[in-house]
Amino acid sequence: MAPIASRVAELNGEGALSVFARAKELEKLGRSIIHLELGEPDFHPAAPVVDALRSAVAAGRDRYVSPRGIPALREAVAEYLLRTRSVHAAPEQVLIAPGCKMALSLAMMALIEPGDEVLYPDPGFPIYPSFARGLGAKAVPFFLEEKNQFQPDLREIAAKISPRTKVLIFNSPNNPTGTVFSDAALAQIAELAAKHDLWIIADEIYARILFSGAYKSIWSLPGMAERTVIIDGFSKSFAMTGWRLGYAVGDAKWLEKIGLLNDLLYICAPTPLQHALVAAFDLPASYYDQLRSDYARKLEMICDASAEAGIRPLRPQGSYYLLADISELGVADDQEAARVLLSRVGVAAVPGSSFYADPADGRLQVRLCFAKEASVLEEACRRIRTLRR
């Protein structure tokens, strides 16, 4: 049989999904498992959004629409970004895609060529380096270290920029650390981007989940709108993980050029869902206030339980993940820690090495998602505490 394309060998999946698969196997055997591995809220979309979906389906709003997305949703996204992040983008600069991963993939395919170099955060979302390699580029990590409060070292980034560097990707708040890049870091990244003519892909999927302060997008800095692509969506803040809708925001001429990619990969994002999502942007400010308050309370719960079990919490500034140090847990490494959590107490967690270029860097960490119903998280915390016994 002829071999498959070599680019596939450059890809790797997400550690969370492999843990999820093992956890589901244990559930089939009758084990009670609490899923803290996947980045998925337990709660469901707000009632007005669900009602809007029913209405869209009943009204027959299920036909092909523009590959860029329906005008009403693109207008709503543009207004939302202006209101919440001071991002001045016109509706024609918004592209609706079937999921954030698709939006990210489109951006990377449109910007990266074989032989390019792509800077990405380490630890970080595993898709960044994986897909960059699949496109024939060299993935170059820049490190987020605890000694620097997981903020990027701009001297390191500057030293790693070469004539082949084309794109710098980051997400703030970061997955898995929850770090929100400081204003100073954003300003220096912007300076480097202008100096070296780099594209910035800013993954802002967790921008509405902050524990203090207001979010600042690198797009809003002088001169950055024309060289920044924002990736965001509805899975995290709106609890719509299975709806698979995301968006990219970028220069209008750039979006025009990737229209062919849309045509080749998909015709349009699901039409009824697009109509329903317009209602999501009408949710009151109290929705987000309650969201942040709820997550802040749950963060305290998981931090307290982890500390009592000998797992040192590395407090996030945003997102709904806790990266934790397991060096005092009495296990060899993160893989054993994840196995112990899953097999002994029925809590699924992701080994920290899943997020690092060099797995050895994450061998003493695990990631826990605390976006769970209160009763579920309380039980998870009770189980985690038993690790000390």
Secondary structure as UniProt FT lines:
FT   HELIX           6..9
FT   HELIX           15..28
FT   TURN            29..30
FT   STRAND          34..35
FT   HELIX           47..58
FT   TURN            59..60
FT   TURN            67..68
FT   HELIX           71..85
FT   HELIX           91..93
FT   STRAND          94..97
FT   HELIX           100..111
FT   TURN            114..115
FT   STRAND          117..122
FT   HELIX           127..134
FT   TURN            135..136
FT   STRAND          138..144
FT   HELIX           146..148
FT   TURN            149..150
FT   HELIX           154..160
FT   TURN            163..164
FT   STRAND          165..171
FT   TURN            175..177
FT   HELIX           183..196
FT   STRAND          199..203
FT   TURN            205..208
FT   HELIX           218..220
FT   TURN            222..223
FT   HELIX           225..227
FT   STRAND          228..233
FT   TURN            235..237
FT   HELIX           241..243
FT   STRAND          246..249
FT   HELIX           252..257
FT   HELIX           259..265
FT   HELIX           271..277
FT   HELIX           278..282
FT   HELIX           285..308
FT   TURN            309..310
FT   STRAND          312..314
FT   STRAND          321..325
FT   TURN            327..330
FT   HELIX           334..345
FT   STRAND          347..348
FT   STRAND          350..351
FT   HELIX           352..355
FT   HELIX           359..362
FT   TURN            363..364
FT   STRAND          365..369
FT   HELIX           374..385
FT   HELIX           386..388
//
